[in-house]
Amino acid sequence: MDCLFCRIIKGEIPSTKVFENEYVYAFRDINPMAPVHVLVVPKCHICCADAIDESNSQWVARIFEAIPIIAKQEKLENGYRVINNCGEDGCQSVKHLHFHILGGKKLPDQMA
């Protein structure tokens, strides 16, 4: 498997890491959509939200335990948005489950 995010997690492709533990790797998006734009990925390969099940949901729980830690570290005191894109219509560009943390400014109410 030649997964971009798996290669980033392994250190084969450089990234700007903002958080890491046994389960989660978080790094800055290379095309930020907000002043703070961090991608949070499980260290285990899960292709997308549709593939989450009881055998791997603990990885997703660890991501959501890490998100408030990352938000605090990034000084997102006024709030932030967490987004997951799933599948072609959801504009998922990398087939490795990931969540975007966006913040650092007032975000628009409308997504489209």
N, C-alpha and C positions, 0 to 999 in steps of 0.2 A: 504494500500500500504506500502510495506517495502522497500523504496528506500534509498540506502546508502547515497546519497548526501542530500536528504531531512532530514535524521537523523543527518548528520553533520551540516547542517544549523540550526537545532533546538538545537544543542549542546548536543545531545544524544551520539554522537561519537566524541571523541576529534580530533582536527585538529590544524594546525598552521596557524591561520588566518593572512592574510596580508592586507585585505581590506574588508570593509563591509559598505553598505548603505541600504536604504529602499528596493532596488530592487536586489542587487547583493551581493554575498558572494564569496570571493576569498581566497584560501588557498594553501599551498605548497603540491605538489605531493609527496606521500610517496615513489615513485620509480622514482626519477628525471632522466630525459634524458639529462639534461644540468645543468650547475651551478645554473641557475634560471629556475625553472619549477613550474609555478603557474597554478592552475585550477580556472577558473572563471565560476560561475554558477548562473543562475537566482534563486531567492528565490521562484518563482512559479514553480511547476513541469511541465516541457515540456519534453517529452520523448526523442526527437531527432530533428535534423534539418528538417527532413521531416514533422514534426508536427507544424512547424512555420507557422502561418497564421495571418490574420489581427486582430484576437482577442487577440493574444499574442506577436506580433512582437515588441511592445513597450518594453518588457522585454529584447529582444535581442539588441535593440537600447541602452538601459541602460548599457548593458554589454560592448558594443563598446565605450560608453562614459567613462567607467571605465578603460578600457584597457590602454590607454595612461597615466592615473594617476598612475596605478599600475607599468607600465614600468618605469616611472620617479622615483617613490618611490624605485624601485629595482635597480636604476642606470643603466638602459639599454640604455646608450647614443649612442652606436654604432649600435643599431637596435635589433630586436627580431623577432620571428616567432609566428604567431597565427594559431593554428590548431584545427579543429573540426573533430572528427571521427563520422561517421553516419552509423549505421547498422552493420550487421555481417561482410560483406566484407570490411567495413571501420574500423573494429576492435574497435567498440564502446563497451567498457567493462562495463560501468554503463549506464543504460537506463534513464539518466537525462541529458538534454542538457548541454554541458560544452565545454569550449574553453581552450586550453592549451597555455600559454605564455611560450616560450622557449627562453633563451638568456644567456648572460654572457660569451659567447665565439663565435668564428666563427663557424656557423652551416654548415653542408654539403649541397652542391648544390642539390644532388640527394636524393630522399626520399626512393628509393628502390634499 
